[in-house]
Amino acid sequence: MDKQETLRLIEEIALFGKGEKGITRLAFSDSDIQARNYIVKFLQTMGLLVRVDGAGNIIARLEGSDPEQTVVMTGSHLDTVPEGGKYDGTLGVVAAIQAVKELQKRGPLTHPVEIVIFAAEESSRFGVATFGSKAMTGQLHVLPKDIDEMVFAGFLRKKSVEMIKCETVDVEVP
């Protein structure tokens, strides 16, 4: 694992939403979208297939030699609580990236591996924690509203035009 690259990625991501008292990257805020776009570009330079699902989760895939095998997933989130720390969520994303880079060096894998950057995992903006992972696992039963009472689905459609264009796959969200 490249320690210097790991530290550099953490520091670069920390610039998005950096303030005097910490980092504020509320889900789908301008700073969150900038951080997500930065990571998408980085994942694409690794040669991974990057897509965004209907809940806004970023999924980057390293193919295995047998696509029928079970997918191995790892990841975290980039959104923060107000004035949060630079490692919250970001460390898990960067650790997943570094692990996949190590796997790439070792040659072909049997199982596909996916890095997932979950959307809206912190509850600060929408009042519902772990939105992206709940949507991905079928555990989301009510669409949350943001702090300005905008329903999440409309908010995501409005903001998605600002995100990097990736393949989009639908996730059934109530």
Phi and psi restraints in degrees (value plus and minus 20) as a CYANA .aco file:
   2 ASP   PHI    -107.7   -67.7
   2 ASP   PSI      80.1   120.1
   3 LYS   PHI     -80.3   -40.3
   3 LYS   PSI     -62.9   -22.9
   4 GLN   PHI     -84.3   -44.3
   4 GLN   PSI     -62.3   -22.3
   5 GLU   PHI     -85.4   -45.4
   5 GLU   PSI     -59.3   -19.3
   6 THR   PHI     -78.1   -38.1
   6 THR   PSI     -70.0   -30.0
   7 LEU   PHI     -84.5   -44.5
   7 LEU   PSI     -59.4   -19.4
   8 ARG   PHI     -83.3   -43.3
   8 ARG   PSI     -64.8   -24.8
   9 LEU   PHI     -81.1   -41.1
   9 LEU   PSI     -64.2   -24.2
  10 ILE   PHI     -80.5   -40.5
  10 ILE   PSI     -64.9   -24.9
  11 GLU   PHI     -86.3   -46.3
  11 GLU   PSI     -60.1   -20.1
  12 GLU   PHI     -87.6   -47.6
  12 GLU   PSI     -60.8   -20.8
  13 ILE   PHI     -86.4   -46.4
  13 ILE   PSI     -54.7   -14.7
  14 ALA   PHI     -83.5   -43.5
  14 ALA   PSI     -40.9    -0.9
  15 LEU   PHI     -87.9   -47.9
  15 LEU   PSI     -46.0    -6.0
  16 PHE   PHI     -99.5   -59.5
  16 PHE   PSI      86.3   126.3
  17 GLY   PHI      72.9   112.9
  17 GLY   PSI     -10.0    30.0
  18 LYS   PHI     -88.7   -48.7
  18 LYS   PSI     112.9   152.9
  19 GLY   PHI    -151.8  -111.8
  19 GLY   PSI    -195.3  -155.3
  20 GLU   PHI     -85.3   -45.3
  20 GLU   PSI     -54.7   -14.7
  21 LYS   PHI    -125.8   -85.8
  21 LYS   PSI     -16.1    23.9
  22 GLY   PHI     130.4   170.4
  22 GLY   PSI    -179.8  -139.8
  23 ILE   PHI    -134.0   -94.0
  23 ILE   PSI     110.8   150.8
  24 THR   PHI    -142.5  -102.5
  24 THR   PSI      87.5   127.5
  25 ARG   PHI    -149.6  -109.6
  25 ARG   PSI      56.0    96.0
  26 LEU   PHI     -84.1   -44.1
  26 LEU   PSI     130.3   170.3
  27 ALA   PHI     -72.1   -32.1
  27 ALA   PSI     105.0   145.0
  28 PHE   PHI      42.9    82.9
  28 PHE   PSI      -1.4    38.6
  29 SER   PHI     -92.8   -52.8
  29 SER   PSI     150.6   190.6
  30 ASP   PHI     -76.4   -36.4
  30 ASP   PSI     -62.4   -22.4
  31 SER   PHI     -88.4   -48.4
  31 SER   PSI     -54.8   -14.8
  32 ASP   PHI     -87.6   -47.6
  32 ASP   PSI     -63.8   -23.8
  33 ILE   PHI     -82.9   -42.9
  33 ILE   PSI     -60.0   -20.0
  34 GLN   PHI     -82.2   -42.2
  34 GLN   PSI     -63.6   -23.6
  35 ALA   PHI     -84.8   -44.8
  35 ALA   PSI     -61.6   -21.6
  36 ARG   PHI     -84.5   -44.5
  36 ARG   PSI     -63.2   -23.2
  37 ASN   PHI     -83.0   -43.0
  37 ASN   PSI     -60.0   -20.0
  38 TYR   PHI     -79.1   -39.1
  38 TYR   PSI     -65.9   -25.9
  39 ILE   PHI     -88.2   -48.2
  39 ILE   PSI     -60.5   -20.5
  40 VAL   PHI     -77.9   -37.9
  40 VAL   PSI     -67.0   -27.0
  41 LYS   PHI     -80.3   -40.3
  41 LYS   PSI     -62.7   -22.7
  42 PHE   PHI     -82.4   -42.4
  42 PHE   PSI     -64.9   -24.9
  43 LEU   PHI     -83.1   -43.1
  43 LEU   PSI     -58.2   -18.2
  44 GLN   PHI     -85.6   -45.6
  44 GLN   PSI     -56.4   -16.4
  45 THR   PHI     -87.4   -47.4
  45 THR   PSI     -40.5    -0.5
  46 MET   PHI     -99.2   -59.2
  46 MET   PSI     -26.2    13.8
  47 GLY   PHI      64.9   104.9
  47 GLY   PSI      -3.6    36.4
  48 LEU   PHI    -107.6   -67.6
  48 LEU   PSI     128.7   168.7
  49 LEU   PHI    -100.4   -60.4
  49 LEU   PSI      98.1   138.1
  50 VAL   PHI    -131.8   -91.8
  50 VAL   PSI     112.3   152.3
  51 ARG   PHI    -159.3  -119.3
  51 ARG   PSI     143.3   183.3
  52 VAL   PHI    -143.7  -103.7
  52 VAL   PSI     107.9   147.9
  53 ASP   PHI    -104.5   -64.5
  53 ASP   PSI     157.6   197.6
  54 GLY   PHI     -84.2   -44.2
  54 GLY   PSI     -36.4     3.6
  55 ALA   PHI    -114.7   -74.7
  55 ALA   PSI     -22.5    17.5
  56 GLY   PHI      72.9   112.9
  56 GLY   PSI     -15.9    24.1
  57 ASN   PHI     -90.1   -50.1
  57 ASN   PSI     116.2   156.2
  58 ILE   PHI    -112.9   -72.9
  58 ILE   PSI     109.4   149.4
  59 ILE   PHI    -147.5  -107.5
  59 ILE   PSI     101.2   141.2
  60 ALA   PHI    -136.0   -96.0
  60 ALA   PSI     106.2   146.2
  61 ARG   PHI    -133.9   -93.9
  61 ARG   PSI     111.6   151.6
  62 LEU   PHI    -124.5   -84.5
  62 LEU   PSI      94.2   134.2
  63 GLU   PHI     -86.8   -46.8
  63 GLU   PSI     127.2   167.2
  64 GLY   PHI    -121.5   -81.5
  64 GLY   PSI     152.5   192.5
  65 SER   PHI     -91.9   -51.9
  65 SER   PSI     -40.2    -0.2
  66 ASP   PHI    -145.7  -105.7
  66 ASP   PSI      74.2   114.2
  67 PRO   PHI     -83.7   -43.7
  67 PRO   PSI     -32.6     7.4
  68 GLU   PHI    -100.1   -60.1
  68 GLU   PSI     -32.7     7.3
  69 GLN   PHI     -90.6   -50.6
  69 GLN   PSI     138.0   178.0
  70 THR   PHI     -81.2   -41.2
  70 THR   PSI     117.6   157.6
  71 VAL   PHI     -96.9   -56.9
  71 VAL   PSI     116.0   156.0
  72 VAL   PHI    -117.0   -77.0
  72 VAL   PSI     104.5   144.5
  73 MET   PHI    -135.2   -95.2
  73 MET   PSI     126.6   166.6
  74 THR   PHI    -169.8  -129.8
  74 THR   PSI     137.2   177.2
  75 GLY   PHI     137.4   177.4
  75 GLY   PSI    -184.6  -144.6
  76 SER   PHI    -187.0  -147.0
  76 SER   PSI    -162.9  -122.9
  77 HIS   PHI    -161.6  -121.6
  77 HIS   PSI     143.9   183.9
  78 LEU   PHI    -133.2   -93.2
  78 LEU   PSI     -38.6     1.4
  79 ASP   PHI     -91.6   -51.6
  79 ASP   PSI     136.2   176.2
  80 THR   PHI    -150.0  -110.0
  80 THR   PSI     148.7   188.7
  81 VAL   PHI     -98.7   -58.7
  81 VAL   PSI     144.4   184.4
  82 PRO   PHI     -78.9   -38.9
  82 PRO   PSI     113.0   153.0
  83 GLU   PHI      35.9    75.9
  83 GLU   PSI      22.9    62.9
  84 GLY   PHI    -100.7   -60.7
  84 GLY   PSI    -200.0  -160.0
  85 GLY   PHI    -110.0   -70.0
  85 GLY   PSI     140.1   180.1
  86 LYS   PHI     -94.3   -54.3
  86 LYS   PSI     -35.8     4.2
  87 TYR   PHI    -113.0   -73.0
  87 TYR   PSI     -39.9     0.1
  88 ASP   PHI     -80.9   -40.9
  88 ASP   PSI      94.1   134.1
  89 GLY   PHI      61.3   101.3
  89 GLY   PSI     -69.8   -29.8
  90 THR   PHI     -79.8   -39.8
  90 THR   PSI     -60.6   -20.6
  91 LEU   PHI     -80.1   -40.1
  91 LEU   PSI     -60.3   -20.3
  92 GLY   PHI     -85.5   -45.5
  92 GLY   PSI     -58.3   -18.3
  93 VAL   PHI     -85.2   -45.2
  93 VAL   PSI     -67.9   -27.9
  94 VAL   PHI     -87.4   -47.4
  94 VAL   PSI     -58.3   -18.3
  95 ALA   PHI     -82.3   -42.3
  95 ALA   PSI     -61.1   -21.1
  96 ALA   PHI     -83.1   -43.1
  96 ALA   PSI     -62.6   -22.6
  97 ILE   PHI     -80.4   -40.4
  97 ILE   PSI     -67.2   -27.2
  98 GLN   PHI     -85.7   -45.7
  98 GLN   PSI     -57.7   -17.7
  99 ALA   PHI     -83.2   -43.2
  99 ALA   PSI     -63.6   -23.6
 100 VAL   PHI     -87.2   -47.2
 100 VAL   PSI     -57.1   -17.1
 101 LYS   PHI     -81.2   -41.2
 101 LYS   PSI     -59.5   -19.5
 102 GLU   PHI     -85.0   -45.0
 102 GLU   PSI     -61.5   -21.5
 103 LEU   PHI     -83.6   -43.6
 103 LEU   PSI     -57.8   -17.8
 104 GLN   PHI     -80.8   -40.8
 104 GLN   PSI     -58.2   -18.2
 105 LYS   PHI     -86.0   -46.0
 105 LYS   PSI     -48.4    -8.4
 106 ARG   PHI    -103.5   -63.5
 106 ARG   PSI     -25.7    14.3
 107 GLY   PHI      79.9   119.9
 107 GLY   PSI    -193.6  -153.6
 108 PRO   PHI     -78.4   -38.4
 108 PRO   PSI     120.8   160.8
 109 LEU   PHI    -124.0   -84.0
 109 LEU   PSI     136.5   176.5
 110 THR   PHI     -97.6   -57.6
 110 THR   PSI     -68.5   -28.5
 111 HIS   PHI    -108.7   -68.7
 111 HIS   PSI     122.6   162.6
 112 PRO   PHI     -89.2   -49.2
 112 PRO   PSI     129.8   169.8
 113 VAL   PHI    -143.9  -103.9
 113 VAL   PSI     115.1   155.1
 114 GLU   PHI    -144.4  -104.4
 114 GLU   PSI     115.6   155.6
 115 ILE   PHI    -116.1   -76.1
 115 ILE   PSI     108.2   148.2
 116 VAL   PHI    -136.6   -96.6
 116 VAL   PSI     107.0   147.0
 117 ILE   PHI    -127.2   -87.2
 117 ILE   PSI      81.7   121.7
 118 PHE   PHI     -89.9   -49.9
 118 PHE   PSI     121.2   161.2
 119 ALA   PHI    -108.0   -68.0
 119 ALA   PSI     121.8   161.8
 120 ALA   PHI      31.1    71.1
 120 ALA   PSI      30.2    70.2
 121 GLU   PHI     -98.2   -58.2
 121 GLU   PSI     -49.9    -9.9
 122 GLU   PHI    -104.2   -64.2
 122 GLU   PSI     129.9   169.9
 123 SER   PHI    -111.3   -71.3
 123 SER   PSI     -16.3    23.7
 124 SER   PHI     -79.8   -39.8
 124 SER   PSI     -55.9   -15.9
 125 ARG   PHI    -115.0   -75.0
 125 ARG   PSI     -60.2   -20.2
 126 PHE   PHI    -128.8   -88.8
 126 PHE   PSI     -23.5    16.5
 127 GLY   PHI      53.2    93.2
 127 GLY   PSI     -14.7    25.3
 128 VAL   PHI    -150.0  -110.0
 128 VAL   PSI      95.1   135.1
 129 ALA   PHI     -97.5   -57.5
 129 ALA   PSI     138.3   178.3
 130 THR   PHI      35.5    75.5
 130 THR   PSI      21.1    61.1
 131 PHE   PHI     -78.2   -38.2
 131 PHE   PSI     -72.7   -32.7
 132 GLY   PHI     -81.5   -41.5
 132 GLY   PSI     -63.4   -23.4
 133 SER   PHI     -91.8   -51.8
 133 SER   PSI     -54.3   -14.3
 134 LYS   PHI     -84.3   -44.3
 134 LYS   PSI     -63.2   -23.2
 135 ALA   PHI     -82.3   -42.3
 135 ALA   PSI     -62.1   -22.1
 136 MET   PHI     -85.8   -45.8
 136 MET   PSI     -51.3   -11.3
 137 THR   PHI    -123.1   -83.1
 137 THR   PSI      -9.6    30.4
 138 GLY   PHI      54.1    94.1
 138 GLY   PSI       1.2    41.2
 139 GLN   PHI    -124.7   -84.7
 139 GLN   PSI     -11.0    29.0
 140 LEU   PHI    -116.0   -76.0
 140 LEU   PSI      98.3   138.3
 141 HIS   PHI    -131.6   -91.6
 141 HIS   PSI     -37.3     2.7
 142 VAL   PHI    -156.6  -116.6
 142 VAL   PSI     113.2   153.2
 143 LEU   PHI     -95.3   -55.3
 143 LEU   PSI     106.8   146.8
 144 PRO   PHI     -95.2   -55.2
 144 PRO   PSI     144.3   184.3
 145 LYS   PHI    -132.4   -92.4
 145 LYS   PSI     129.7   169.7
 146 ASP   PHI    -101.9   -61.9
 146 ASP   PSI    -198.4  -158.4
 147 ILE   PHI     -83.7   -43.7
 147 ILE   PSI     -36.1     3.9
 148 ASP   PHI    -122.5   -82.5
 148 ASP   PSI      -3.2    36.8
 149 GLU   PHI      48.5    88.5
 149 GLU   PSI      -0.7    39.3
 150 MET   PHI    -105.3   -65.3
 150 MET   PSI     107.8   147.8
 151 VAL   PHI     -83.0   -43.0
 151 VAL   PSI     119.5   159.5
 152 PHE   PHI     -76.4   -36.4
 152 PHE   PSI     -62.1   -22.1
 153 ALA   PHI     -80.0   -40.0
 153 ALA   PSI     -64.2   -24.2
 154 GLY   PHI     -87.4   -47.4
 154 GLY   PSI     -58.4   -18.4
 155 PHE   PHI     -81.5   -41.5
 155 PHE   PSI     -65.6   -25.6
 156 LEU   PHI     -84.1   -44.1
 156 LEU   PSI     -61.6   -21.6
 157 ARG   PHI     -81.6   -41.6
 157 ARG   PSI     -62.3   -22.3
 158 LYS   PHI     -82.9   -42.9
 158 LYS   PSI     -64.4   -24.4
 159 LYS   PHI     -99.9   -59.9
 159 LYS   PSI     -43.5    -3.5
 160 SER   PHI     -83.3   -43.3
 160 SER   PSI     -44.8    -4.8
 161 VAL   PHI     -87.6   -47.6
 161 VAL   PSI     -39.2     0.8
 162 GLU   PHI    -108.4   -68.4
 162 GLU   PSI     -32.5     7.5
 163 MET   PHI    -106.7   -66.7
 163 MET   PSI     135.9   175.9
 164 ILE   PHI     -76.0   -36.0
 164 ILE   PSI     121.3   161.3
 165 LYS   PHI     -96.2   -56.2
 165 LYS   PSI      98.2   138.2
 166 CYS   PHI    -150.0  -110.0
 166 CYS   PSI     148.1   188.1
 167 GLU   PHI     -80.7   -40.7
 167 GLU   PSI     115.5   155.5
 168 THR   PHI    -132.3   -92.3
 168 THR   PSI     114.6   154.6
 169 VAL   PHI    -138.6   -98.6
 169 VAL   PSI     125.6   165.6
 170 ASP   PHI    -103.2   -63.2
 170 ASP   PSI     120.7   160.7
 171 VAL   PHI    -141.1  -101.1
 171 VAL   PSI     113.5   153.5
 172 GLU   PHI     -92.2   -52.2
 172 GLU   PSI      91.9   131.9
 173 VAL   PHI    -139.8   -99.8
 173 VAL   PSI     107.0   147.0
